[in-house]
Amino acid sequence: MSPQRDKRCYMGLDVGTASVRAALVAQDGSVLARAEEPIHIWEPHPEHYEQSSADIWAACCTVSKKVVENVNINSIQGLGFDATCSLVVLDDHFEPLAVNDEGVNSRNIIMWMDHRAVDQVSRINQVKYSVLKYVGGVMSPEMQPPKLMWLKEKLQDICWNRAAHFFDLPDFLSWKATGATTRSLCTLVCKWTYSADKGWDDCFWKKIGLKDLTVDNYAKIGNHVLSPGTRVDSLATEAAHELGLPEGIAVAVSLIDAHAGSLGVIGADVKGHNLPCEMQPITSRLALICGTSSCHMGISENPIFVPGVWGPYYSAMVPGFWLNEGGQSATGKLIDHVVKAHATFPELQARAKASGQNIYMCLNSHLESIKKSSAMGILTVDLHVWPDFHGNRSPLADPTLKGMVTGLGLTNSLDDLAKLYLASVQAIALGTRHILEAMQKAGHQINTLFMCGGLSKNPLFVQMHADISGMPVVLAEEVESVLVGAAILGACASGDFNTIQEAMEKMGKVGKVIWPNLEDKRFYDKKYEVFLKLAEHQREYRNIMQNV
């Protein structure tokens, strides 16, 4: 749909795991135009995932130009970026540097989901550094300090000795747009151990062997830090030409992609929907951003320390609030893996094509056809999945955990595939319940889930989260909540809104509400018991085998 030529609007640019998306978003939060472009992922070794900053910027330029084709570009007031929390490495001329032993400089990004630094993060976690208090007590290999350690230890000549700039991907994008090396408080606090009130901890970096990063007031990793949504600078001439946007428009301090999704959904006005969070503070809401992985974002007025859950981070997402961030390292990726690896996948593809559905809608339809009662979930009464095929991000904070499936038979029919898919979706929702319970036990008072991301388009995924958590799930009126969140940043940087909270309320809109089927509560309580036992048993098996 083409936007009205002179409607005041903002551009949001979102760099996800596998694609770059752009949207023009109006002041009322409606998406006027959008475009998407794939980006490449390299996997040179198991658990190593790399990307190219040049490839990503080129994709940003492509989608930006597409969405402004039919608009008066002078109606665009601001630009906001969000991206995955991946590590970008550049030399002293701001040229890409290899993060691989092949020395391929174009592959200069270690992706967020890369787990090459498991040994380094284990060594960090063996010492109770004070900064770990603010990451749930345990650092993740998805954060930047262990990745930086890995680069110094493994690629000293190829990369480390030549590197002059280490960016989180969202900050790289704002640098490309403006030339300013400003860092976002969001990225540095959430992934780099920066403190909103104390700054960098010299002792931590020295003790983990990265004293060289403290030189020149941390010039390589950032010493000018601003809050998300504030203005970094004006869009530079070259970047404006490449993006097809007006030179000089406001460019906002960026956000991590999940945090942008939260902005796009969590602050919506819920009056008239009879939700438990109505007339309650925003701290009663949990934003659940579900894509390749899932993030669970809860905010509080005072710091809440949740074992195994990242944070509390001050002003990292919503200014003035503390953020706790739970998550699952593989959700959409897990479902894809389980389904596409099954022997019956070719049959599913053929059925989906014949019916004009995507494979997941086809599986949902098949589950409806084979259920023996109104409660579809009971199809998995004897089939259980532990979903941490890529380790546990929270609340166990154990990247070495593996996936588990119990209840398999000798058959490989489409029924079997559908049930395994259902059990995997349920396992992800049970993982959300696990995170929710940890947050509530620590002091969060959450009663409503606000969901966005690609998996929120799957009705089964949404319903399972409602049924298993026992809470209503609110979907945004605009399904592209992450892009709305990025645009909110641009809107605030332009000066059209006084605060992020004001922009969240006016640009976020409630769409559909999915209520839990409470009659299924006993069944899912039992499934949850089994779910917790699976992790317990896996650790028992590990202890048995450790001395082999």
Buried (B, 14 or more C-beta within 10 A) or exposed (E): EEBEEEBEBBBBBBBBBBBBBBBBBBBEBBBBBBBBBEBEBBEBEEBBBBBBBBBBBBBBBBBBBBBBEBBBBEBBBBBBBBBBBBBBBBBEEBBBBBBBEEEBBBBBBBBBBBBBBBEBBBEBBEEEBEBBEBBBBBBBBBBBBBBBBBBBEBBEEBBBEBBBBBBBBBBBBBBBBBBBBBBBBBBBBBBBBBBBEEEBBEEBBEEBBBEEBBEEEBBBBBBEBBBBBBBBBBBBEEBBEBBBBBEEBBBBBBBBBBBBBBBBBBBBEBEEBEBBBEEBEBBBBBBBBBBBBBBBBBBBEEBBBBBBBBBBBBBBBBBEBBBBBBBBBBBBBBBBBBBEEBEBBEBBEEBBEEEEBEBBBBBBBBBEEEBEEEEBBBBBEEBBBBBBBBBBBBBBBBBEBEBBBBBEEEEEEBBBBBBBBBBBBBBBBBBBBBBBEBBBEBEBEBBBBBBBBBBBBBEBBBBBBBBBBBBBBBBBBBBBBBBBBBBBBBBBBBEBBEEBBBBBBBBBBBBEBBEBBEEBEEBBEEBBEBBEEBBEEBEEEEEEEEEE
